[in-house]
Amino acid sequence: MKVLDLRCAQDHRFEGWFASAEDAQSQMSRNLVQCPVCGDHAVSRLPSAPRLNLSGATARPAPMQARAEPGNAEAQQLMQALQARYLKAVRQVLAQTEDVGERFVEEARRMHYEEAPERGIRGSATPEDVQALAEEGIDTFPLIVPDALKQTAH
């Protein structure tokens, strides 16, 4: 199993697990790999050091080049932490809301005018519908849900 460092066109960085480097390239060329944050299929492989699992091995100091630019590594770690928090928040919203799909605008209005019980809902709406809801005093917010979270994991 090969673990590769990947990046989408939006500069989100993540890992991909593949049978081989050739398998990774094949999947990327067929748009089967997507960013877990934004769903972008424009994914490229980043240079990475091989990862070996050696029992009893001791850690070696990082190369001098990596120590010379701690801000870059810290920024990458911060970005990965932010991505992880975002995905966790999206999963929580998905778990605690009802997907009403295309009926979102109708359900939001029914709840606002107390014709339906108040609850957390999510769905889709056009920008014009969102504007109309805002004019009626109904607050909404956009939530970008990566495709990988919309489907059941296998």
N, C-alpha and C positions, 0 to 999 in steps of 0.2 A: 504494500500500500504506500503510495506517494502522497505526502502532504505538501501542497504548494501554496505559496503566498500569492494572492490575486488582488487586483484592483479594478474597479469599474471606472467609467469615464467621469464620474462625479468625485473620484478620488476616495471612495470608501474602500477600505482594505479589509480583507477577510481571507480565511483559509479554505482550500478545496481539497478533498480527498479523492484520489484517483488510483486506478489499478497501475497506471504507468504514465510517463510523460506524454507518450503518444496518445493514450486514452484521453488525457486532459486536453491536448490540442484538438483531437477529434471532436470532443464534446463542445469545446469553445467555438470551433468553426461551424458547428450545427446549431449554435445559439441555445444549447441545452444548459449552459451555466449562466446563472444570473446573480446579481448582487442581492444579499439578504436584506439590505437596508432599503434600497430604492427600486429593485427589480430590473435594473439595467442589464442588458445582455452584452454590452460592449465591455467585455472583461479581458484583461491582459494579465499575463504572468509577470510577477516581480522577481528579481534576482533573490535567491535565498540560499542559505547554507544548508547542506544536508543535515537531516535530523537523525541521529542514531540513538537507539535505546541500549545503552551498555550498563548492565547491572554492576554496581560497585565502582563505577567511574567517578572520578572527582572532577569538579568544575575547574575549567581553565580560565584565566583572565581573558576578558574580551580583547580583541585586537586594538591596537593604538588608534586606528582610524575611527572606530566606533566611540572610543572615549573622547576623541577630540571634538565631537559634535553631540553633546548630551541633549541639547535642546531639541534636535531632530527626533531622537529616540523618545524623548519625553512627550513631544507633540504627537507622535504616532501612538503612544500608549494612551494619551488623553483622548485622541480620536476614537480609538478602539473601545475605551471605556464609555464614551458618549454614545457610540453606536449600540453597545450592549444595553445601556440604560434605555435608549429609545425603543429597541426591540422588546425589552421587558415591559415598558409602558404600553406599547401597542398590544402585546399579548394580554395584558391586564384589561385594557379597554375591550378587546374582543371577547374576553371571558365574562365581562360584567355588563354587556349591552346586548340588545336584541337587534338582529339584522333584519330591517324591514325593507331593504332593497330599494326598488323604484317607488315605494310608497312613503319614502322618508318625509317629503314635504307635507303630504296629507296627514301622516301620523304626528308630525311636529305641531301642525296647526290644531289637530284634535286634542292633543295634550295641553297646548297653550290655552285653548278655549274651554278646558275642563270637560271635554266630551269623551275623553279616554283617560285611563289611569296614567299618572306621571311615572316614567321609567326611563332608563338609559336606552337610547336607540341609536342606530347607525344605518346608513344607506347612501344612496346617491342622489345628487341634485345638480341642476345646471346653475351656472353663476347667476343667471337671471332669477331663478327660484330662490337662491340664497339671499339675493338682494331684496326680493319681495318679503321674505321671512323677516329680515332685519328691519324693514320698514314697518312691520307689524309688531315689532318688539320681541321677536323670537331669535335668540342668539344661537348660532351654530359655529362650528369650527371645522376646518378641513383636517382630515387625518389620512396620511399616506400609508397604506397598508401594503407591505411587500407581498408579491404574489406567493412567495413561499409560505407566508402565514395564512393565506386565504384557503389553502388546501390542507387536507389531512396528511400528516406526516406518516411515512411508511417505515 
